[in-house]
Amino acid sequence: MKARIFACFITLLFTLPFSLHAQDSADGLWDFVMTGPSGDVTAEVDLFSDGTSLIGQFELADGRVWPISNGQVSGYTISFDLERGDSGVVYEMTATIDGDQATGTAVAMGETREWRMTRAQ
């Protein structure tokens, strides 16, 4: 009995940190919302982190796909640039990941907007 309890404890000890990390990882599909002057902008965001690098893309409701660039991960903070199609407008995006939620800001053309993401289920 003691051996079984010990084995369960060791298993929990080694798997819990990985499952906790996964919840706060940027990796995966996210539902994005940012309120703009013409209403909400929504997108499905696919992110993947590799060490301190972050890659991914935004797929907007109308089918347009905007890749991210200069993606970085530092602890629970992510940052990246997002060019709005061919417009030349680049959003400097930052956010904090907290489990299945992310909240952040986008800065472009002298304006700052708040945005949020929820991990897609």
Backbone as XML, in Angstrom:
<?xml version="1.0"?>
<chain id="A" units="angstrom">
  <residue number="1" name="MET">
    <atom name="N" x="0.827" y="-1.196" z="0.000"/>
    <atom name="CA" x="0.000" y="0.000" z="0.000"/>
    <atom name="C" x="0.869" y="1.256" z="0.000"/>
  </residue>
  <residue number="2" name="LYS">
    <atom name="N" x="1.918" y="1.270" z="0.844"/>
    <atom name="CA" x="2.797" y="2.440" z="0.900"/>
    <atom name="C" x="3.504" y="2.645" z="-0.439"/>
  </residue>
  <residue number="3" name="ALA">
    <atom name="N" x="3.868" y="1.544" z="-1.086"/>
    <atom name="CA" x="4.543" y="1.651" z="-2.387"/>
    <atom name="C" x="3.603" y="2.259" z="-3.427"/>
  </residue>
  <residue number="4" name="ARG">
    <atom name="N" x="2.334" y="1.893" z="-3.380"/>
    <atom name="CA" x="1.353" y="2.426" z="-4.325"/>
    <atom name="C" x="1.142" y="3.924" z="-4.089"/>
  </residue>
  <residue number="5" name="ILE">
    <atom name="N" x="1.034" y="4.343" z="-2.846"/>
    <atom name="CA" x="0.887" y="5.765" z="-2.519"/>
    <atom name="C" x="2.120" y="6.537" z="-2.955"/>
  </residue>
  <residue number="6" name="PHE">
    <atom name="N" x="3.300" y="5.968" z="-2.696"/>
    <atom name="CA" x="4.548" y="6.612" z="-3.101"/>
    <atom name="C" x="4.601" y="6.769" z="-4.621"/>
  </residue>
  <residue number="7" name="ALA">
    <atom name="N" x="4.199" y="5.720" z="-5.358"/>
    <atom name="CA" x="4.209" y="5.780" z="-6.822"/>
    <atom name="C" x="3.244" y="6.855" z="-7.321"/>
  </residue>
  <residue number="8" name="CYS">
    <atom name="N" x="2.073" y="6.957" z="-6.710"/>
    <atom name="CA" x="1.113" y="8.001" z="-7.094"/>
    <atom name="C" x="1.673" y="9.392" z="-6.815"/>
  </residue>
  <residue number="9" name="PHE">
    <atom name="N" x="2.333" y="9.530" z="-5.679"/>
    <atom name="CA" x="2.927" y="10.818" z="-5.317"/>
    <atom name="C" x="4.005" y="11.215" z="-6.321"/>
  </residue>
  <residue number="10" name="ILE">
    <atom name="N" x="4.874" y="10.290" z="-6.674"/>
    <atom name="CA" x="5.959" y="10.571" z="-7.634"/>
    <atom name="C" x="5.360" y="10.938" z="-8.993"/>
  </residue>
  <residue number="11" name="THR">
    <atom name="N" x="4.346" y="10.202" z="-9.419"/>
    <atom name="CA" x="3.701" y="10.504" z="-10.695"/>
    <atom name="C" x="3.110" y="11.910" z="-10.680"/>
  </residue>
  <residue number="12" name="LEU">
    <atom name="N" x="2.397" y="12.250" z="-9.621"/>
    <atom name="CA" x="1.817" y="13.575" z="-9.481"/>
    <atom name="C" x="2.895" y="14.653" z="-9.451"/>
  </residue>
  <residue number="13" name="LEU">
    <atom name="N" x="3.967" y="14.376" z="-8.741"/>
    <atom name="CA" x="5.061" y="15.333" z="-8.617"/>
    <atom name="C" x="5.665" y="15.680" z="-9.971"/>
  </residue>
  <residue number="14" name="PHE">
    <atom name="N" x="5.786" y="14.703" z="-10.846"/>
    <atom name="CA" x="6.403" y="14.947" z="-12.143"/>
    <atom name="C" x="5.431" y="15.419" z="-13.217"/>
  </residue>
  <residue number="15" name="THR">
    <atom name="N" x="4.143" y="15.118" z="-13.087"/>
    <atom name="CA" x="3.201" y="15.531" z="-14.123"/>
    <atom name="C" x="2.518" y="16.850" z="-13.823"/>
  </residue>
  <residue number="16" name="LEU">
    <atom name="N" x="2.356" y="17.218" z="-12.582"/>
    <atom name="CA" x="1.668" y="18.458" z="-12.239"/>
    <atom name="C" x="2.350" y="19.699" z="-12.813"/>
  </residue>
  <residue number="17" name="PRO">
    <atom name="N" x="3.680" y="19.854" z="-12.695"/>
    <atom name="CA" x="4.299" y="21.057" z="-13.279"/>
    <atom name="C" x="4.082" y="21.171" z="-14.781"/>
  </residue>
  <residue number="18" name="PHE">
    <atom name="N" x="4.074" y="20.031" z="-15.486"/>
    <atom name="CA" x="3.866" y="20.086" z="-16.929"/>
    <atom name="C" x="2.440" y="20.477" z="-17.267"/>
  </residue>
  <residue number="19" name="SER">
    <atom name="N" x="1.463" y="19.976" z="-16.522"/>
    <atom name="CA" x="0.080" y="20.345" z="-16.804"/>
    <atom name="C" x="-0.182" y="21.791" z="-16.427"/>
  </residue>
  <residue number="20" name="LEU">
    <atom name="N" x="0.430" y="22.285" z="-15.358"/>
    <atom name="CA" x="0.275" y="23.688" z="-15.003"/>
    <atom name="C" x="0.903" y="24.587" z="-16.050"/>
  </residue>
  <residue number="21" name="HIS">
    <atom name="N" x="2.082" y="24.193" z="-16.563"/>
    <atom name="CA" x="2.740" y="24.979" z="-17.605"/>
    <atom name="C" x="1.872" y="25.026" z="-18.858"/>
  </residue>
  <residue number="22" name="ALA">
    <atom name="N" x="1.269" y="23.902" z="-19.201"/>
    <atom name="CA" x="0.458" y="23.852" z="-20.412"/>
    <atom name="C" x="-0.722" y="24.818" z="-20.330"/>
  </residue>
  <residue number="23" name="GLN">
    <atom name="N" x="-1.286" y="25.004" z="-19.149"/>
    <atom name="CA" x="-2.419" y="25.903" z="-19.010"/>
    <atom name="C" x="-2.008" y="27.351" z="-19.222"/>
  </residue>
  <residue number="24" name="ASP">
    <atom name="N" x="-0.785" y="27.707" z="-18.889"/>
    <atom name="CA" x="-0.331" y="29.077" z="-19.038"/>
    <atom name="C" x="0.523" y="29.265" z="-20.288"/>
  </residue>
  <residue number="25" name="SER">
    <atom name="N" x="0.620" y="28.256" z="-21.113"/>
    <atom name="CA" x="1.359" y="28.344" z="-22.361"/>
    <atom name="C" x="0.513" y="29.085" z="-23.397"/>
  </residue>
  <residue number="26" name="ALA">
    <atom name="N" x="1.179" y="29.763" z="-24.298"/>
    <atom name="CA" x="0.467" y="30.448" z="-25.381"/>
    <atom name="C" x="0.046" y="29.479" z="-26.473"/>
  </residue>
  <residue number="27" name="ASP">
    <atom name="N" x="0.589" y="28.287" z="-26.476"/>
    <atom name="CA" x="0.339" y="27.321" z="-27.547"/>
    <atom name="C" x="-1.136" y="26.970" z="-27.682"/>
  </residue>
  <residue number="28" name="GLY">
    <atom name="N" x="-1.582" y="26.877" z="-28.924"/>
    <atom name="CA" x="-2.929" y="26.398" z="-29.190"/>
    <atom name="C" x="-3.786" y="27.393" z="-29.941"/>
  </residue>
  <residue number="29" name="LEU">
    <atom name="N" x="-5.063" y="27.063" z="-30.018"/>
    <atom name="CA" x="-6.038" y="27.912" z="-30.695"/>
    <atom name="C" x="-6.722" y="28.822" z="-29.689"/>
  </residue>
  <residue number="30" name="TRP">
    <atom name="N" x="-6.907" y="30.081" z="-30.086"/>
    <atom name="CA" x="-7.512" y="31.095" z="-29.232"/>
    <atom name="C" x="-8.602" y="31.824" z="-30.003"/>
  </residue>
  <residue number="31" name="ASP">
    <atom name="N" x="-9.623" y="32.280" z="-29.284"/>
    <atom name="CA" x="-10.652" y="33.153" z="-29.832"/>
    <atom name="C" x="-10.315" y="34.580" z="-29.416"/>
  </residue>
  <residue number="32" name="PHE">
    <atom name="N" x="-10.066" y="35.434" z="-30.388"/>
    <atom name="CA" x="-9.582" y="36.806" z="-30.189"/>
    <atom name="C" x="-10.715" y="37.805" z="-30.394"/>
  </residue>
  <residue number="33" name="VAL">
    <atom name="N" x="-10.738" y="38.843" z="-29.550"/>
    <atom name="CA" x="-11.696" y="39.952" z="-29.709"/>
    <atom name="C" x="-10.986" y="41.260" z="-29.377"/>
  </residue>
  <residue number="34" name="MET">
    <atom name="N" x="-11.112" y="42.234" z="-30.272"/>
    <atom name="CA" x="-10.632" y="43.593" z="-30.013"/>
    <atom name="C" x="-11.707" y="44.555" z="-30.513"/>
  </residue>
  <residue number="35" name="THR">
    <atom name="N" x="-12.106" y="45.474" z="-29.662"/>
    <atom name="CA" x="-13.117" y="46.450" z="-30.042"/>
    <atom name="C" x="-12.453" y="47.617" z="-30.765"/>
  </residue>
  <residue number="36" name="GLY">
    <atom name="N" x="-12.942" y="47.890" z="-31.950"/>
    <atom name="CA" x="-12.422" y="48.992" z="-32.752"/>
    <atom name="C" x="-13.494" y="50.025" z="-33.005"/>
  </residue>
  <residue number="37" name="PRO">
    <atom name="N" x="-13.170" y="51.070" z="-33.754"/>
    <atom name="CA" x="-14.141" y="52.137" z="-34.015"/>
    <atom name="C" x="-15.368" y="51.658" z="-34.788"/>
  </residue>
  <residue number="38" name="SER">
    <atom name="N" x="-15.233" y="50.573" z="-35.533"/>
    <atom name="CA" x="-16.354" y="50.038" z="-36.318"/>
    <atom name="C" x="-16.964" y="48.791" z="-35.686"/>
  </residue>
  <residue number="39" name="GLY">
    <atom name="N" x="-16.636" y="48.532" z="-34.410"/>
    <atom name="CA" x="-17.173" y="47.348" z="-33.739"/>
    <atom name="C" x="-16.075" y="46.347" z="-33.413"/>
  </residue>
  <residue number="40" name="ASP">
    <atom name="N" x="-16.495" y="45.173" z="-32.999"/>
    <atom name="CA" x="-15.542" y="44.136" z="-32.595"/>
    <atom name="C" x="-14.865" y="43.500" z="-33.794"/>
  </residue>
  <residue number="41" name="VAL">
    <atom name="N" x="-13.565" y="43.291" z="-33.663"/>
    <atom name="CA" x="-12.786" y="42.515" z="-34.617"/>
    <atom name="C" x="-12.556" y="41.171" z="-33.954"/>
  </residue>
  <residue number="42" name="THR">
    <atom name="N" x="-12.943" y="40.084" z="-34.626"/>
    <atom name="CA" x="-12.757" y="38.748" z="-34.075"/>
    <atom name="C" x="-11.869" y="37.935" z="-34.999"/>
  </residue>
  <residue number="43" name="ALA">
    <atom name="N" x="-11.178" y="36.981" z="-34.413"/>
    <atom name="CA" x="-10.313" y="36.109" z="-35.193"/>
    <atom name="C" x="-10.057" y="34.840" z="-34.409"/>
  </residue>
  <residue number="44" name="GLU">
    <atom name="N" x="-9.720" y="33.801" z="-35.146"/>
    <atom name="CA" x="-9.191" y="32.593" z="-34.526"/>
    <atom name="C" x="-7.676" y="32.709" z="-34.634"/>
  </residue>
  <residue number="45" name="VAL">
    <atom name="N" x="-7.008" y="32.565" z="-33.510"/>
    <atom name="CA" x="-5.559" y="32.745" z="-33.456"/>
    <atom name="C" x="-4.917" y="31.396" z="-33.144"/>
  </residue>
  <residue number="46" name="ASP">
    <atom name="N" x="-3.921" y="31.041" z="-33.928"/>
    <atom name="CA" x="-3.177" y="29.799" z="-33.736"/>
    <atom name="C" x="-1.750" y="30.178" z="-33.360"/>
  </residue>
  <residue number="47" name="LEU">
    <atom name="N" x="-1.320" y="29.820" z="-32.140"/>
    <atom name="CA" x="0.009" y="30.192" z="-31.652"/>
    <atom name="C" x="0.818" y="28.958" z="-31.278"/>
  </residue>
  <residue number="48" name="PHE">
    <atom name="N" x="2.127" y="29.071" z="-31.452"/>
    <atom name="CA" x="3.060" y="28.028" z="-31.050"/>
    <atom name="C" x="4.323" y="28.694" z="-30.536"/>
  </residue>
  <residue number="49" name="SER">
    <atom name="N" x="4.740" y="28.304" z="-29.338"/>
    <atom name="CA" x="5.970" y="28.850" z="-28.770"/>
    <atom name="C" x="7.051" y="27.790" z="-28.795"/>
  </residue>
  <residue number="50" name="ASP">
    <atom name="N" x="8.273" y="28.251" z="-29.003"/>
    <atom name="CA" x="9.453" y="27.383" z="-28.992"/>
    <atom name="C" x="10.529" y="28.135" z="-28.228"/>
  </residue>
  <residue number="51" name="GLY">
    <atom name="N" x="10.633" y="27.836" z="-26.938"/>
    <atom name="CA" x="11.553" y="28.601" z="-26.098"/>
    <atom name="C" x="11.007" y="30.002" z="-25.915"/>
  </residue>
  <residue number="52" name="THR">
    <atom name="N" x="11.771" y="30.992" z="-26.362"/>
    <atom name="CA" x="11.327" y="32.385" z="-26.238"/>
    <atom name="C" x="10.721" y="32.926" z="-27.532"/>
  </residue>
  <residue number="53" name="SER">
    <atom name="N" x="10.644" y="32.089" z="-28.560"/>
    <atom name="CA" x="10.070" y="32.514" z="-29.847"/>
    <atom name="C" x="8.598" y="32.134" z="-29.928"/>
  </residue>
  <residue number="54" name="LEU">
    <atom name="N" x="7.833" y="32.980" z="-30.612"/>
    <atom name="CA" x="6.411" y="32.745" z="-30.799"/>
    <atom name="C" x="6.084" y="32.909" z="-32.273"/>
  </residue>
  <residue number="55" name="ILE">
    <atom name="N" x="5.389" y="31.919" z="-32.848"/>
    <atom name="CA" x="4.934" y="32.011" z="-34.231"/>
    <atom name="C" x="3.426" y="31.776" z="-34.241"/>
  </residue>
  <residue number="56" name="GLY">
    <atom name="N" x="2.775" y="32.212" z="-35.299"/>
    <atom name="CA" x="1.347" y="31.974" z="-35.399"/>
    <atom name="C" x="0.685" y="32.855" z="-36.429"/>
  </residue>
  <residue number="57" name="GLN">
    <atom name="N" x="-0.634" y="32.805" z="-36.419"/>
    <atom name="CA" x="-1.403" y="33.591" z="-37.379"/>
    <atom name="C" x="-2.793" y="33.874" z="-36.847"/>
  </residue>
  <residue number="58" name="PHE">
    <atom name="N" x="-3.389" y="34.936" z="-37.386"/>
    <atom name="CA" x="-4.764" y="35.318" z="-37.113"/>
    <atom name="C" x="-5.581" y="34.968" z="-38.346"/>
  </residue>
  <residue number="59" name="GLU">
    <atom name="N" x="-6.683" y="34.252" z="-38.168"/>
    <atom name="CA" x="-7.610" y="34.007" z="-39.261"/>
    <atom name="C" x="-8.894" y="34.751" z="-38.934"/>
  </residue>
  <residue number="60" name="LEU">
    <atom name="N" x="-9.168" y="35.785" z="-39.741"/>
    <atom name="CA" x="-10.338" y="36.617" z="-39.503"/>
    <atom name="C" x="-11.599" y="35.929" z="-40.007"/>
  </residue>
  <residue number="61" name="ALA">
    <atom name="N" x="-12.747" y="36.419" z="-39.544"/>
    <atom name="CA" x="-14.038" y="35.819" z="-39.892"/>
    <atom name="C" x="-14.272" y="35.787" z="-41.399"/>
  </residue>
  <residue number="62" name="ASP">
    <atom name="N" x="-13.701" y="36.752" z="-42.130"/>
    <atom name="CA" x="-13.908" y="36.799" z="-43.585"/>
    <atom name="C" x="-12.903" y="35.943" z="-44.356"/>
  </residue>
  <residue number="63" name="GLY">
    <atom name="N" x="-12.069" y="35.178" z="-43.629"/>
    <atom name="CA" x="-11.129" y="34.265" z="-44.278"/>
    <atom name="C" x="-9.733" y="34.812" z="-44.484"/>
  </residue>
  <residue number="64" name="ARG">
    <atom name="N" x="-9.537" y="36.112" z="-44.251"/>
    <atom name="CA" x="-8.186" y="36.655" z="-44.395"/>
    <atom name="C" x="-7.291" y="36.081" z="-43.303"/>
  </residue>
  <residue number="65" name="VAL">
    <atom name="N" x="-6.020" y="35.859" z="-43.647"/>
    <atom name="CA" x="-5.048" y="35.320" z="-42.693"/>
    <atom name="C" x="-3.902" y="36.308" z="-42.558"/>
  </residue>
  <residue number="66" name="TRP">
    <atom name="N" x="-3.633" y="36.702" z="-41.308"/>
    <atom name="CA" x="-2.543" y="37.628" z="-41.020"/>
    <atom name="C" x="-1.524" y="36.921" z="-40.131"/>
  </residue>
  <residue number="67" name="PRO">
    <atom name="N" x="-0.313" y="36.641" z="-40.672"/>
    <atom name="CA" x="0.713" y="36.009" z="-39.833"/>
    <atom name="C" x="1.309" y="37.010" z="-38.843"/>
  </residue>
  <residue number="68" name="ILE">
    <atom name="N" x="1.745" y="36.499" z="-37.696"/>
    <atom name="CA" x="2.441" y="37.364" z="-36.747"/>
    <atom name="C" x="3.922" y="37.358" z="-37.080"/>
  </residue>
  <residue number="69" name="SER">
    <atom name="N" x="4.629" y="38.388" z="-36.625"/>
    <atom name="CA" x="6.082" y="38.446" z="-36.797"/>
    <atom name="C" x="6.699" y="38.940" z="-35.493"/>
  </residue>
  <residue number="70" name="ASN">
    <atom name="N" x="7.994" y="38.732" z="-35.362"/>
    <atom name="CA" x="8.751" y="39.176" z="-34.187"/>
    <atom name="C" x="8.147" y="38.676" z="-32.875"/>
  </residue>
  <residue number="71" name="GLY">
    <atom name="N" x="7.579" y="37.469" z="-32.890"/>
    <atom name="CA" x="6.926" y="36.925" z="-31.703"/>
    <atom name="C" x="7.914" y="36.521" z="-30.620"/>
  </residue>
  <residue number="72" name="GLN">
    <atom name="N" x="7.607" y="36.908" z="-29.392"/>
    <atom name="CA" x="8.457" y="36.600" z="-28.235"/>
    <atom name="C" x="7.600" y="36.133" z="-27.064"/>
  </residue>
  <residue number="73" name="VAL">
    <atom name="N" x="8.193" y="35.259" z="-26.245"/>
    <atom name="CA" x="7.570" y="34.795" z="-25.015"/>
    <atom name="C" x="8.549" y="35.072" z="-23.885"/>
  </residue>
  <residue number="74" name="SER">
    <atom name="N" x="8.038" y="35.656" z="-22.800"/>
    <atom name="CA" x="8.847" y="35.896" z="-21.606"/>
    <atom name="C" x="7.961" y="35.607" z="-20.396"/>
  </residue>
  <residue number="75" name="GLY">
    <atom name="N" x="8.136" y="34.430" z="-19.818"/>
    <atom name="CA" x="7.271" y="34.039" z="-18.709"/>
    <atom name="C" x="5.847" y="33.897" z="-19.204"/>
  </residue>
  <residue number="76" name="TYR">
    <atom name="N" x="4.926" y="34.649" z="-18.612"/>
    <atom name="CA" x="3.522" y="34.610" z="-19.003"/>
    <atom name="C" x="3.162" y="35.725" z="-19.974"/>
  </residue>
  <residue number="77" name="THR">
    <atom name="N" x="4.155" y="36.461" z="-20.463"/>
    <atom name="CA" x="3.922" y="37.580" z="-21.370"/>
    <atom name="C" x="4.301" y="37.193" z="-22.790"/>
  </residue>
  <residue number="78" name="ILE">
    <atom name="N" x="3.421" y="37.538" z="-23.731"/>
    <atom name="CA" x="3.725" y="37.354" z="-25.148"/>
    <atom name="C" x="3.715" y="38.713" z="-25.821"/>
  </residue>
  <residue number="79" name="SER">
    <atom name="N" x="4.493" y="38.826" z="-26.890"/>
    <atom name="CA" x="4.500" y="40.046" z="-27.698"/>
    <atom name="C" x="4.773" y="39.655" z="-29.145"/>
  </residue>
  <residue number="80" name="PHE">
    <atom name="N" x="4.190" y="40.420" z="-30.049"/>
    <atom name="CA" x="4.386" y="40.158" z="-31.474"/>
    <atom name="C" x="3.875" y="41.350" z="-32.264"/>
  </residue>
  <residue number="81" name="ASP">
    <atom name="N" x="4.255" y="41.393" z="-33.534"/>
    <atom name="CA" x="3.753" y="42.394" z="-34.464"/>
    <atom name="C" x="2.734" y="41.726" z="-35.372"/>
  </residue>
  <residue number="82" name="LEU">
    <atom name="N" x="1.711" y="42.482" z="-35.731"/>
    <atom name="CA" x="0.666" y="41.969" z="-36.608"/>
    <atom name="C" x="0.371" y="43.024" z="-37.658"/>
  </residue>
  <residue number="83" name="GLU">
    <atom name="N" x="0.700" y="42.707" z="-38.925"/>
    <atom name="CA" x="0.425" y="43.653" z="-40.014"/>
    <atom name="C" x="-0.992" y="43.432" z="-40.517"/>
  </residue>
  <residue number="84" name="ARG">
    <atom name="N" x="-1.751" y="44.510" z="-40.596"/>
    <atom name="CA" x="-3.149" y="44.452" z="-41.019"/>
    <atom name="C" x="-3.220" y="44.369" z="-42.535"/>
  </residue>
  <residue number="85" name="GLY">
    <atom name="N" x="-3.168" y="43.146" z="-43.028"/>
    <atom name="CA" x="-3.251" y="42.921" z="-44.471"/>
    <atom name="C" x="-2.168" y="43.671" z="-45.216"/>
  </residue>
  <residue number="86" name="ASP">
    <atom name="N" x="-2.540" y="44.279" z="-46.330"/>
    <atom name="CA" x="-1.606" y="45.044" z="-47.149"/>
    <atom name="C" x="-1.655" y="46.530" z="-46.850"/>
  </residue>
  <residue number="87" name="SER">
    <atom name="N" x="-2.266" y="46.911" z="-45.744"/>
    <atom name="CA" x="-2.470" y="48.325" z="-45.430"/>
    <atom name="C" x="-1.190" y="49.028" z="-44.973"/>
  </residue>
  <residue number="88" name="GLY">
    <atom name="N" x="-0.205" y="48.254" z="-44.544"/>
    <atom name="CA" x="1.005" y="48.853" z="-43.997"/>
    <atom name="C" x="0.896" y="49.189" z="-42.515"/>
  </residue>
  <residue number="89" name="VAL">
    <atom name="N" x="-0.295" y="49.044" z="-41.939"/>
    <atom name="CA" x="-0.488" y="49.289" z="-40.514"/>
    <atom name="C" x="-0.010" y="48.062" z="-39.744"/>
  </residue>
  <residue number="90" name="VAL">
    <atom name="N" x="0.901" y="48.300" z="-38.784"/>
    <atom name="CA" x="1.427" y="47.213" z="-37.964"/>
    <atom name="C" x="1.029" y="47.456" z="-36.516"/>
  </residue>
  <residue number="91" name="TYR">
    <atom name="N" x="0.353" y="46.469" z="-35.937"/>
    <atom name="CA" x="-0.011" y="46.533" z="-34.525"/>
    <atom name="C" x="1.115" y="45.916" z="-33.708"/>
  </residue>
  <residue number="92" name="GLU">
    <atom name="N" x="1.538" y="46.617" z="-32.671"/>
    <atom name="CA" x="2.479" y="46.056" z="-31.702"/>
    <atom name="C" x="1.634" y="45.487" z="-30.573"/>
  </residue>
  <residue number="93" name="MET">
    <atom name="N" x="1.604" y="44.167" z="-30.482"/>
    <atom name="CA" x="0.693" y="43.466" z="-29.582"/>
    <atom name="C" x="1.467" y="42.906" z="-28.376"/>
  </residue>
  <residue number="94" name="THR">
    <atom name="N" x="0.905" y="43.072" z="-27.191"/>
    <atom name="CA" x="1.443" y="42.433" z="-25.988"/>
    <atom name="C" x="0.266" y="41.900" z="-25.180"/>
  </residue>
  <residue number="95" name="ALA">
    <atom name="N" x="0.511" y="40.821" z="-24.437"/>
    <atom name="CA" x="-0.549" y="40.248" z="-23.603"/>
    <atom name="C" x="0.063" y="39.419" z="-22.492"/>
  </residue>
  <residue number="96" name="THR">
    <atom name="N" x="-0.733" y="39.206" z="-21.473"/>
    <atom name="CA" x="-0.387" y="38.314" z="-20.380"/>
    <atom name="C" x="-1.330" y="37.120" z="-20.430"/>
  </residue>
  <residue number="97" name="ILE">
    <atom name="N" x="-0.742" y="35.920" z="-20.391"/>
    <atom name="CA" x="-1.508" y="34.681" z="-20.389"/>
    <atom name="C" x="-1.800" y="34.307" z="-18.940"/>
  </residue>
  <residue number="98" name="ASP">
    <atom name="N" x="-3.056" y="34.003" z="-18.662"/>
    <atom name="CA" x="-3.466" y="33.542" z="-17.333"/>
    <atom name="C" x="-4.409" y="32.365" z="-17.523"/>
  </residue>
  <residue number="99" name="GLY">
    <atom name="N" x="-3.828" y="31.169" z="-17.572"/>
    <atom name="CA" x="-4.635" y="29.975" z="-17.811"/>
    <atom name="C" x="-5.212" y="29.986" z="-19.205"/>
  </residue>
  <residue number="100" name="ASP">
    <atom name="N" x="-6.544" y="29.985" z="-19.300"/>
    <atom name="CA" x="-7.225" y="29.964" z="-20.589"/>
    <atom name="C" x="-7.651" y="31.346" z="-21.058"/>
  </residue>
  <residue number="101" name="GLN">
    <atom name="N" x="-7.083" y="32.392" z="-20.445"/>
    <atom name="CA" x="-7.405" y="33.775" z="-20.800"/>
    <atom name="C" x="-6.119" y="34.534" z="-21.121"/>
  </residue>
  <residue number="102" name="ALA">
    <atom name="N" x="-6.222" y="35.491" z="-22.001"/>
    <atom name="CA" x="-5.121" y="36.409" z="-22.283"/>
    <atom name="C" x="-5.720" y="37.804" z="-22.424"/>
  </residue>
  <residue number="103" name="THR">
    <atom name="N" x="-5.074" y="38.786" z="-21.837"/>
    <atom name="CA" x="-5.507" y="40.176" z="-21.986"/>
    <atom name="C" x="-4.303" y="40.993" z="-22.399"/>
  </residue>
  <residue number="104" name="GLY">
    <atom name="N" x="-4.540" y="41.939" z="-23.300"/>
    <atom name="CA" x="-3.410" y="42.705" z="-23.781"/>
    <atom name="C" x="-3.793" y="44.020" z="-24.411"/>
  </residue>
  <residue number="105" name="THR">
    <atom name="N" x="-2.785" y="44.637" z="-25.015"/>
    <atom name="CA" x="-2.955" y="45.906" z="-25.716"/>
    <atom name="C" x="-2.352" y="45.806" z="-27.108"/>
  </residue>
  <residue number="106" name="ALA">
    <atom name="N" x="-2.915" y="46.601" z="-27.997"/>
    <atom name="CA" x="-2.414" y="46.736" z="-29.364"/>
    <atom name="C" x="-2.133" y="48.210" z="-29.593"/>
  </residue>
  <residue number="107" name="VAL">
    <atom name="N" x="-0.939" y="48.524" z="-30.076"/>
    <atom name="CA" x="-0.567" y="49.907" z="-30.344"/>
    <atom name="C" x="-0.293" y="50.048" z="-31.840"/>
  </residue>
  <residue number="108" name="ALA">
    <atom name="N" x="-0.975" y="51.017" z="-32.460"/>
    <atom name="CA" x="-0.760" y="51.315" z="-33.882"/>
    <atom name="C" x="-1.213" y="52.735" z="-34.154"/>
  </residue>
  <residue number="109" name="MET">
    <atom name="N" x="-0.471" y="53.420" z="-34.977"/>
    <atom name="CA" x="-0.809" y="54.784" z="-35.419"/>
    <atom name="C" x="-1.110" y="55.703" z="-34.239"/>
  </residue>
  <residue number="110" name="GLY">
    <atom name="N" x="-0.362" y="55.555" z="-33.165"/>
    <atom name="CA" x="-0.513" y="56.427" z="-32.013"/>
    <atom name="C" x="-1.691" y="56.113" z="-31.112"/>
  </residue>
  <residue number="111" name="GLU">
    <atom name="N" x="-2.409" y="55.047" z="-31.386"/>
    <atom name="CA" x="-3.553" y="54.660" z="-30.566"/>
    <atom name="C" x="-3.290" y="53.323" z="-29.887"/>
  </residue>
  <residue number="112" name="THR">
    <atom name="N" x="-3.867" y="53.165" z="-28.694"/>
    <atom name="CA" x="-3.767" y="51.920" z="-27.953"/>
    <atom name="C" x="-5.162" y="51.351" z="-27.754"/>
  </residue>
  <residue number="113" name="ARG">
    <atom name="N" x="-5.324" y="50.090" z="-28.070"/>
    <atom name="CA" x="-6.603" y="49.396" z="-27.881"/>
    <atom name="C" x="-6.368" y="48.153" z="-27.031"/>
  </residue>
  <residue number="114" name="GLU">
    <atom name="N" x="-7.350" y="47.839" z="-26.194"/>
    <atom name="CA" x="-7.286" y="46.620" z="-25.392"/>
    <atom name="C" x="-7.890" y="45.467" z="-26.182"/>
  </residue>
  <residue number="115" name="TRP">
    <atom name="N" x="-7.356" y="44.275" z="-25.938"/>
    <atom name="CA" x="-7.883" y="43.082" z="-26.579"/>
    <atom name="C" x="-7.816" y="41.915" z="-25.606"/>
  </residue>
  <residue number="116" name="ARG">
    <atom name="N" x="-8.526" y="40.837" z="-25.968"/>
    <atom name="CA" x="-8.537" y="39.651" z="-25.108"/>
    <atom name="C" x="-8.656" y="38.400" z="-25.992"/>
  </residue>
  <residue number="117" name="MET">
    <atom name="N" x="-8.199" y="37.300" z="-25.423"/>
    <atom name="CA" x="-8.350" y="36.006" z="-26.079"/>
    <atom name="C" x="-8.786" y="34.984" z="-25.034"/>
  </residue>
  <residue number="118" name="THR">
    <atom name="N" x="-9.562" y="34.035" z="-25.498"/>
    <atom name="CA" x="-9.963" y="32.887" z="-24.687"/>
    <atom name="C" x="-9.535" y="31.639" z="-25.435"/>
  </residue>
  <residue number="119" name="ARG">
    <atom name="N" x="-8.930" y="30.714" z="-24.697"/>
    <atom name="CA" x="-8.488" y="29.472" z="-25.329"/>
    <atom name="C" x="-9.702" y="28.760" z="-25.926"/>
  </residue>
  <residue number="120" name="ALA">
    <atom name="N" x="-9.610" y="28.388" z="-27.202"/>
    <atom name="CA" x="-10.708" y="27.704" z="-27.880"/>
    <atom name="C" x="-10.886" y="26.306" z="-27.277"/>
  </residue>
  <residue number="121" name="GLN">
    <atom name="N" x="-12.117" y="25.909" z="-27.127"/>
    <atom name="CA" x="-12.407" y="24.598" z="-26.519"/>
    <atom name="C" x="-12.575" y="23.533" z="-27.533"/>
  </residue>
</chain>
